[in-house]
Amino acid sequence: MKMRYIGYSIVGLVVLIGIGLFIVKTSTKTEPEFTVTKEKDQMIYTITQKEDEYIEIESKDLRTNTSAEEMSTKNSQVPSTITYTVTFSTAQKEGKAISEVKMSVSDTKYGEMDAYGSSRSFDKTFCAFVPYTQSKNGAVGVFIFSDQEQTIEAVKKDPEKAKKQISQEDILAEQIITLKER
């Protein structure tokens, strides 16, 4: 009787471990390895996506801790490993500051077959993309929107503490790049 109980316990434990590994495997999020370059006012991240993965870029409002997907290659039909470039930049249009995120294929054998883009504007005078000194959990930097140029400069000096340097009127959007399994 005692041996049967031990046997059932071992089988139950093995089943639970199997279920746990399945859940972890199917919801795996990987922090990608990037090559980072700066061109003028743009930060460019080069990311390689394997055949069984897709890239997701999300924007997280650091005041409310809400996230929204900016773009994703989930529906892309690329048949093999491919390299993308993700560009974060800012612009001025009609007196408003605009943040821009662009993602495109950088492998010359594929040309420009896959290209994505998004932009946001708020009724703010200034905007900057400020990269973190080191990415953590895919977070690569923040877009800061403000009417105060000194706020932008303070965030540039210490982007990891950006949340403490903004006012209620400022907008702070963390940019997160992750690789996920299909």
N, C-alpha and C positions, 0 to 999 in steps of 0.2 A: 504494500500500500504506500509506504513512504517513498520507494523507488519510483512508483508511478507518478506521485506528486512532483518529485524532482524532475522527472522527464517532461511532464507537462509545463513545469516552470521554465525549463530550458527552451522548449519549443516556443512558448509564449514570448520569452525574452528575444529569441532570434527573430520572430515575426515583428515585434516592436522595433527592433534595430533596423530591419529591412524597410519597414514603413517610414521610419525617420530618415534613412538614407535616400529613399525615393523622394520624399518631400524636399529635402535639401537639394538634391540633384535637379529637380524640375523647377525650382525657383532660384537657381543660382544666378547671382549678379556678380560680375567680375569687374574689378577696377582695371581699366585698360592701361597699357603702357603707351605713353605718347612720346613723340618728339615735338618739342615746343620751339617755335621761332617767333620773333617779333619783327613785323614789317610796318614801319611808320606807326600808326595808331591801332594796328591790328595784332591780335594774338592768334597764332595758327597752331593747331594741335593736329598732328598726323597720327592716325590710329589704324591698325590693321585688324580687320574683321575676318574671322575664319568662316568656313562654309556653314557651320552649324550655329553661328552666332548672329546677333544683330546689335546695332548701336542705338542707344536711346540717349537723347539730350533732354534734360528736364530743368525747369526753372523753379526755384524754391523761394518764396517770399519769406525772408528771415524775420519779419515782424509777426506774421501770422502762422508761420511754419506750414503753409499750404504749398503744395507742389502741382505743377502742370507740365505735361509733356510738351516740349517745344517741337521736337521732330524725332523720327525713328526710321531705321532701315528695315523694320520688321517685314514689310510687304515687298521689299526689293527681291528681285529674282536673279541675283548674282550667283552664278554656279560654283564659285570657288573662293578662295581667300582673296581679299581685295583690300586696298588701302584707301582710306578717306582722309580728307582734310576738313577740319572744323575751324571756322574763322569767327572770332568775336570782335566786333568793331562798333563804333558809334558814328553818328552823323548829325547834322543840323538840317532841319527842313521846316520852312515856314516859321522860324523862330522857336521850334520845339526840338528838344533833344531826343534822338532815336537810338535804340540799341538794335544791333543786327547780328543774327546768327546764321551762318551759311555752312552747309555741309555738301561736299562734292567728292566724286571719285578722283583720286590723284594718280591711279595707275594708268599709264599712257596706253596700255593695250585695250582698255575699256573706254577711253575718251571721256566725254561728259555725259555718259548714259544715265547716271544717277546724280541728281542735284536737288537739294532742298534749301529752303530759306525761310526765315521768319524775322519780323521786326516788330518792335513795340515803341510807342511814344507815349509820353505823359506830359502834362502841362508843366514841364520843368525846364529851366534854362540850361542846365548842365547835365551831362551824362558821361560816364567813363566805365570801361571794363577794366577791373583791377584784378590781375591774376594773383592767386595765392603763391607763396614761396614754395609750397609743396602741396600736391593734391592729396586729399584724404577722402576715402570712400567715393571717389570719382568727382568730388567737388574741386573745380579748377580755379574758380574766382567768382567775383561778384560784379553785377552791373549796379552802379549807384546813380540815382537820379536825384538832383537837388537844385534849389535856386541859389544855394550858397557855394561859391567856389572853394571856400576854405574847408567845407565838409568833404568835398571831392578830394582835396589835397590831403586831409587827415586820413581818409580811407586808403589813399595810395601809399601813405607812409606805413600803415599797419593794417592790411586788409583782414587779417585774422580777427581783429577786434572791431571790425566795421560796425557791427550791431550796436556797440556802445557809443559810437561816434555820430550817430544820425539823430535827427529830430523826428517828431511825429509826422511831419510833412514830407520827409524824404522817403524814397523807395529804394529798397535794397533786395536784389534778386540774385541768389546764388545759382551758379551754373554747374550742373552735374552731368558728367559723361560716364555712361556705364555700358559694358558689354553684357548681353544676356543670351542665354541659350534659347534656341528656337524650339 
